[in-house]
Amino acid sequence: MSNDPLFTPLCRLLGIELPIIQAGMAGGPTTPELVAAVSEAGGLGTLGAAYMEPEAIREAVRAIRRLTAKPFSVNLFVAPMRDDYSRYAEVQPVIDRIGAQLGVPGRAGTEPTPTPERLERQFAVLLEEGIPVISTAFGPLPEALGQAAREAGRVVTTMVTTVEEARLAEAAGCDVLIAQGSDAGGHRGTFDTERHPYGALVGTFSLVPQIADRANVPVVAAGGVMDGRGLAAALLLGAQGAQLGTRFLTAAESGAHAAYKEALLVGSEDDTVVTRWFSGRPARSLRNRFIEDAERSGIAPMPFPSHNTATGPLRQAAAKQNNADYMSLWTGQALRLLTRDTPAAHIVRDIAEQARGLLSSGSRPN
């Protein structure tokens, strides 16, 4: 195993065979079947649990464990779920106009819906269920939770989008840095969106070597990695592995909505935009009518999580109507490399085989 160019120190730390991590995509794509399939194939599957109630996380974790005995991760958002509805009266009419296209009743003039704060209860479930790897987005674990994770012997990974964020995460006790470039899909891990309203816009292969040169813990490349060429490139730039999200959205086990999958499969590399209008935080999505109508209003969205809560009924209605024009179609930029309904285990094995061949032979990809 030690002669395998893919068996990096990251693999030893995480207890995996291949340096391939499936990203924890919140909102439904990361089914227990997907997570387990990736882990069974030798990578690290991740449950995207940020929006899940604690007991739902427990049920999903136990479902994963019925399918695999191998390590897996659970991802949580650590940004405080403190509501700011101070601009509700200004923003809600725009949401209502968009909602009218879906038959969603308007809410202008009504009390805003509070966002539940779940982090501590979610984290408690991860400790109780013995999750070996805890993944965070939007910052490192709060100090008390980080201390609890260390005392329990858990590995903590944190998504970072700048060298400074990597420094802060490592100082907070993070064990693995996920260097997430601007070509990544969905919400990236940028800590401070007041300073970076659209996220820190540093590309993956510019970011990875700069973090790797300064980090004392393993670095994982994320954003735009879709196949073995990307994994090999990440390793050559100083990463010890790669995290892939978009690549698994159209996998056979993905829980992504059928209309969402179809939109991804017919999309191209220049069809994505970074928008704050779905959630209040910058996220890369396929451009659609929701984004166009919202951006045309000229009104800025509310902060996360309040804006995400306010637009939730629209996204739920769009999903029920199979209407991709109003869904949040999170995706990275390398859409043309997607395949339809490929089993996740095949994806993992194909990436590993291609990367291993390139690294072992020193040949250039065709």
C-alpha positions as CSV (number, residue, x, y, z in Angstrom):
1,M,0.0,0.0,0.0
2,S,2.9,2.4,0.8
3,N,4.1,2.1,-2.8
4,D,0.7,3.4,-4.1
5,P,1.1,7.1,-5.2
6,L,-2.4,7.7,-4.0
7,F,-1.9,6.5,-0.4
8,T,-1.0,9.8,1.2
9,P,-0.7,10.7,4.9
10,L,-4.3,12.0,4.7
11,C,-5.4,8.4,3.9
12,R,-3.7,7.2,7.1
13,L,-5.2,10.0,9.2
14,L,-8.8,9.3,7.9
15,G,-8.5,5.6,7.8
16,I,-9.3,5.4,4.0
17,E,-7.6,3.8,1.0
18,L,-8.0,6.6,-1.5
19,P,-7.5,10.4,-1.1
20,I,-11.0,11.1,-2.5
21,I,-13.6,12.8,-0.3
22,Q,-17.2,13.2,-1.4
23,A,-18.4,16.7,-0.3
24,G,-21.1,17.1,2.2
25,M,-23.7,18.8,0.1
26,A,-26.7,19.9,2.3
27,G,-30.3,19.7,1.2
28,G,-30.7,16.1,0.1
29,P,-28.1,14.9,-2.5
30,T,-26.0,13.0,0.1
31,T,-28.2,10.0,0.7
32,P,-27.0,7.3,3.0
33,E,-26.6,5.2,-0.1
34,L,-24.2,7.7,-1.7
35,V,-22.2,8.2,1.4
36,A,-21.8,4.5,2.0
37,A,-20.9,3.8,-1.6
38,V,-18.1,6.3,-1.6
39,S,-16.7,4.9,1.6
40,E,-17.0,1.3,0.5
41,A,-15.1,2.2,-2.6
42,G,-12.2,3.4,-0.5
43,G,-12.9,7.1,-0.3
44,L,-14.6,9.2,2.4
45,G,-18.3,9.7,2.0
46,T,-19.9,12.7,3.7
47,L,-23.4,13.3,4.9
48,G,-24.5,17.0,4.3
49,A,-26.4,17.5,7.5
50,A,-26.4,21.3,7.9
51,Y,-30.2,21.6,7.5
52,M,-31.2,18.4,9.2
53,E,-32.8,18.1,12.6
54,P,-30.6,16.2,15.1
55,E,-32.7,13.1,15.2
56,A,-32.8,13.0,11.4
57,I,-29.0,13.0,11.4
58,R,-29.0,10.1,13.9
59,E,-31.3,8.1,11.6
60,A,-29.2,8.8,8.5
61,V,-26.0,7.9,10.3
62,R,-27.4,4.6,11.4
63,A,-28.6,4.0,7.9
64,I,-25.1,4.6,6.6
65,R,-23.7,2.2,9.1
66,R,-26.1,-0.5,8.0
67,L,-24.5,-0.2,4.6
68,T,-20.8,0.2,5.5
69,A,-18.4,-0.3,8.4
70,K,-15.9,2.1,6.8
71,P,-15.2,5.7,8.0
72,F,-17.4,8.5,6.8
73,S,-17.9,12.2,7.7
74,V,-20.7,14.5,8.6
75,N,-20.7,18.1,7.5
76,L,-22.2,21.0,9.5
77,F,-22.5,24.8,9.0
78,V,-20.9,26.6,11.9
79,A,-22.1,30.1,11.1
80,P,-24.4,31.4,13.9
81,M,-28.1,31.0,12.9
82,R,-28.9,34.5,14.2
83,D,-31.7,36.1,12.2
84,D,-31.6,39.6,10.8
85,Y,-34.9,40.5,9.3
86,S,-34.3,44.2,9.4
87,R,-34.9,44.5,5.7
88,Y,-37.7,42.1,5.5
89,A,-40.3,44.7,4.3
90,E,-38.0,45.7,1.4
91,V,-37.1,42.2,0.3
92,Q,-40.3,40.2,0.8
93,P,-42.2,41.8,-2.1
94,V,-39.5,40.6,-4.5
95,I,-39.8,37.1,-3.1
96,D,-43.6,37.4,-3.4
97,R,-43.4,38.4,-7.1
98,I,-41.2,35.4,-7.8
99,G,-43.4,33.1,-5.7
100,A,-46.5,34.2,-7.7
101,Q,-45.0,32.4,-10.7
102,L,-45.2,29.2,-8.7
103,G,-48.5,29.8,-7.0
104,V,-46.9,30.5,-3.6
105,P,-49.0,32.8,-1.5
106,G,-47.4,36.2,-0.7
107,R,-46.2,36.9,2.8
108,A,-45.6,40.7,2.7
109,G,-46.8,42.2,5.9
110,T,-46.6,39.0,7.9
111,E,-44.2,38.1,10.6
112,P,-40.9,36.6,9.3
113,T,-40.3,32.9,10.0
114,P,-37.5,32.3,12.6
115,T,-34.5,30.1,11.6
116,P,-33.9,27.3,14.1
117,E,-30.5,27.1,15.8
118,R,-29.4,23.5,15.7
119,L,-25.5,23.4,15.8
120,E,-25.0,22.3,19.4
121,R,-27.7,19.7,19.2
122,Q,-26.4,18.4,15.8
123,F,-22.9,18.3,17.1
124,A,-24.0,16.3,20.2
125,V,-25.5,13.6,18.0
126,L,-22.2,13.3,16.1
127,L,-20.4,12.7,19.3
128,E,-23.0,10.3,20.6
129,E,-23.0,8.3,17.4
130,G,-19.2,8.2,17.2
131,I,-18.7,9.9,13.9
132,P,-15.0,9.7,13.2
133,V,-14.7,12.7,10.9
134,I,-16.5,16.0,11.5
135,S,-16.5,18.5,8.6
136,T,-17.3,22.2,8.9
137,A,-18.3,25.0,6.6
138,F,-18.2,28.8,7.1
139,G,-15.5,28.5,9.8
140,P,-13.9,26.2,12.3
141,L,-15.9,24.7,15.2
142,P,-16.6,27.1,18.0
143,E,-13.9,26.7,20.8
144,A,-16.0,24.6,23.1
145,L,-17.1,22.2,20.4
146,G,-13.6,22.0,19.0
147,Q,-12.3,21.1,22.4
148,A,-15.0,18.4,22.8
149,A,-14.1,17.0,19.4
150,R,-10.4,16.8,20.3
151,E,-11.2,15.2,23.7
152,A,-13.3,12.6,21.9
153,G,-10.5,11.9,19.4
154,R,-12.4,13.0,16.3
155,V,-10.7,14.3,13.1
156,V,-12.0,17.8,12.1
157,T,-11.9,19.1,8.6
158,T,-12.6,22.7,7.7
159,M,-13.3,24.3,4.4
160,V,-11.2,27.4,3.7
161,T,-11.0,29.8,0.8
162,T,-7.9,32.0,1.6
163,V,-4.5,31.5,3.2
164,E,-5.7,33.6,6.1
165,E,-8.7,31.4,6.7
166,A,-6.4,28.4,6.6
167,R,-4.2,30.0,9.3
168,L,-7.2,30.7,11.5
169,A,-8.6,27.2,11.0
170,E,-5.3,25.5,11.9
171,A,-4.9,27.7,14.9
172,A,-8.4,26.6,16.0
173,G,-7.3,23.0,16.0
174,C,-8.5,21.9,12.6
175,D,-6.9,18.6,11.5
176,V,-7.4,18.9,7.7
177,L,-7.8,22.0,5.5
178,I,-10.2,21.7,2.6
179,A,-8.8,24.4,0.2
180,Q,-11.9,25.4,-1.7
181,G,-11.5,27.4,-4.9
182,S,-14.0,29.8,-6.5
183,D,-14.8,27.2,-9.2
184,A,-16.6,25.1,-6.6
185,G,-20.3,24.7,-6.6
186,G,-22.9,25.8,-4.0
187,H,-21.9,27.5,-0.8
188,R,-18.2,27.8,-0.3
189,G,-16.6,28.0,3.1
190,T,-15.7,31.7,3.1
191,F,-15.6,32.8,6.8
192,D,-16.4,36.5,6.4
193,T,-18.9,37.4,3.7
194,E,-19.1,41.0,4.8
195,R,-15.5,41.3,3.6
196,H,-16.1,39.0,0.7
197,P,-19.7,39.5,-0.4
198,Y,-19.4,37.0,-3.2
199,G,-16.9,34.7,-1.4
200,A,-13.1,34.9,-1.8
201,L,-12.7,34.4,-5.6
202,V,-9.4,32.5,-5.7
203,G,-9.3,29.6,-8.1
204,T,-8.6,26.1,-6.8
205,F,-5.2,25.6,-8.4
206,S,-4.0,29.1,-7.3
207,L,-5.2,28.5,-3.8
208,V,-3.9,24.9,-3.1
209,P,-0.1,25.5,-3.4
210,Q,-0.3,28.7,-1.4
211,I,-2.0,27.0,1.5
212,A,0.1,23.8,1.2
213,D,3.3,25.9,1.4
214,R,2.2,27.3,4.8
215,A,0.1,24.6,6.4
216,N,1.2,22.1,9.1
217,V,-1.7,19.8,8.5
218,P,-2.9,17.9,5.4
219,V,-4.5,20.0,2.6
220,V,-7.3,18.8,0.3
221,A,-8.1,20.5,-3.0
222,A,-11.8,21.2,-3.7
223,G,-13.5,23.0,-6.6
224,G,-13.3,21.9,-10.2
225,V,-11.9,18.4,-9.5
226,M,-13.9,16.0,-11.6
227,D,-11.6,13.1,-12.6
228,G,-8.2,11.6,-12.1
229,R,-6.5,14.4,-13.9
230,G,-7.7,16.8,-11.3
231,L,-6.7,14.6,-8.5
232,A,-3.2,14.0,-9.9
233,A,-2.8,17.8,-10.4
234,A,-3.9,18.5,-6.8
235,L,-1.4,16.0,-5.5
236,L,1.4,17.6,-7.6
237,L,0.5,21.0,-6.2
238,G,0.9,19.9,-2.6
239,A,-2.5,18.6,-1.7
240,Q,-2.9,15.2,-0.1
241,G,-6.3,14.5,-1.6
242,A,-9.3,16.0,-3.3
243,Q,-12.9,16.7,-2.4
244,L,-15.5,16.4,-5.1
245,G,-19.1,17.6,-4.9
246,T,-20.6,18.3,-8.3
247,R,-19.1,15.1,-9.7
248,F,-21.4,13.1,-7.4
249,L,-24.6,15.1,-8.0
250,T,-25.6,13.0,-11.0
251,A,-24.4,9.7,-9.5
252,A,-26.9,6.8,-9.3
253,E,-27.2,7.1,-5.5
254,S,-27.5,10.9,-5.5
255,G,-30.6,12.3,-3.9
256,A,-30.6,15.4,-6.1
257,H,-34.0,16.2,-7.7
258,A,-34.4,14.7,-11.2
259,A,-35.0,18.1,-12.8
260,Y,-31.8,19.4,-11.0
261,K,-29.8,16.5,-12.4
262,E,-31.1,17.0,-15.9
263,A,-30.2,20.7,-15.8
264,L,-26.7,19.9,-14.8
265,L,-26.3,17.3,-17.6
266,V,-27.3,19.8,-20.3
267,G,-25.4,22.7,-18.7
268,S,-22.0,24.0,-19.8
269,E,-19.0,25.7,-18.1
270,D,-20.2,29.2,-18.7
271,D,-23.8,28.7,-17.4
272,T,-22.9,29.2,-13.7
273,V,-23.1,32.4,-11.7
274,V,-22.3,33.3,-8.0
275,T,-25.5,34.5,-6.4
276,R,-26.6,35.5,-2.9
277,W,-30.3,35.5,-3.7
278,F,-31.1,32.0,-2.7
279,S,-29.7,32.0,0.8
280,G,-28.1,35.3,1.6
281,R,-24.6,33.7,1.3
282,P,-22.7,33.6,-2.0
283,A,-23.1,30.3,-3.8
284,R,-22.4,29.0,-7.3
285,S,-25.5,27.9,-9.2
286,L,-26.7,27.4,-12.8
287,R,-28.2,30.6,-14.0
288,N,-32.0,30.3,-14.1
289,R,-35.2,32.5,-14.0
290,F,-35.2,32.8,-10.2
291,I,-31.7,34.4,-10.2
292,E,-32.4,36.6,-13.2
293,D,-35.7,37.9,-11.8
294,A,-34.2,38.5,-8.4
295,E,-31.1,40.2,-9.6
296,R,-33.1,42.4,-12.0
297,S,-34.9,43.8,-8.9
298,G,-31.8,45.7,-7.9
299,I,-32.5,44.9,-4.3
300,A,-29.9,43.1,-2.1
301,P,-31.0,39.9,-0.3
302,M,-31.1,39.7,3.4
303,P,-28.2,38.0,5.3
304,F,-28.0,34.3,5.8
305,P,-29.8,32.4,7.4
306,S,-32.8,34.7,7.3
307,H,-32.9,35.0,3.5
308,N,-32.5,31.2,3.1
309,T,-35.5,30.7,5.4
310,A,-37.5,33.3,3.5
311,T,-36.9,31.7,0.1
312,G,-37.4,28.2,1.3
313,P,-41.1,27.9,0.3
314,L,-40.3,29.0,-3.3
315,R,-37.6,26.3,-3.6
316,Q,-39.9,23.7,-2.1
317,A,-42.7,24.6,-4.5
318,A,-40.4,24.5,-7.5
319,A,-39.2,21.0,-6.5
320,K,-42.8,19.7,-6.2
321,Q,-43.5,21.2,-9.6
322,N,-40.3,19.8,-11.2
323,N,-39.5,23.4,-12.2
324,A,-35.7,23.9,-12.4
325,D,-36.2,27.5,-13.3
326,Y,-36.8,28.3,-9.6
327,M,-34.6,25.7,-7.9
328,S,-31.2,26.3,-6.4
329,L,-29.1,24.4,-8.9
330,W,-25.8,24.4,-7.0
331,T,-22.9,23.3,-9.3
332,G,-19.2,23.8,-10.0
333,Q,-17.9,25.0,-13.3
334,A,-16.8,21.7,-14.9
335,L,-20.2,20.4,-15.9
336,R,-19.2,18.9,-19.2
337,L,-17.3,16.1,-17.3
338,L,-20.5,14.9,-15.6
339,T,-22.0,11.4,-16.4
340,R,-25.5,10.2,-16.1
341,D,-26.5,7.8,-13.3
342,T,-23.0,6.3,-12.8
343,P,-22.7,4.3,-9.6
344,A,-20.6,6.3,-7.0
345,A,-18.2,3.4,-6.5
346,H,-17.4,3.4,-10.3
347,I,-16.7,7.1,-10.1
348,V,-14.3,6.7,-7.2
349,R,-12.5,3.8,-8.8
350,D,-12.3,5.5,-12.2
351,I,-10.8,8.7,-10.7
352,A,-8.3,6.6,-8.7
353,E,-7.3,4.5,-11.7
354,Q,-6.7,7.5,-13.9
355,A,-4.8,9.5,-11.3
356,R,-2.7,6.5,-10.4
357,G,-1.8,5.9,-14.0
358,L,-0.7,9.5,-14.5
359,L,1.3,9.7,-11.3
360,S,3.0,6.3,-11.8
361,S,4.0,6.8,-15.4
362,G,4.7,10.5,-15.3
363,S,2.8,10.7,-18.6
364,R,0.7,13.6,-19.8
365,P,-3.1,13.1,-20.0
366,N,-4.5,12.8,-23.5
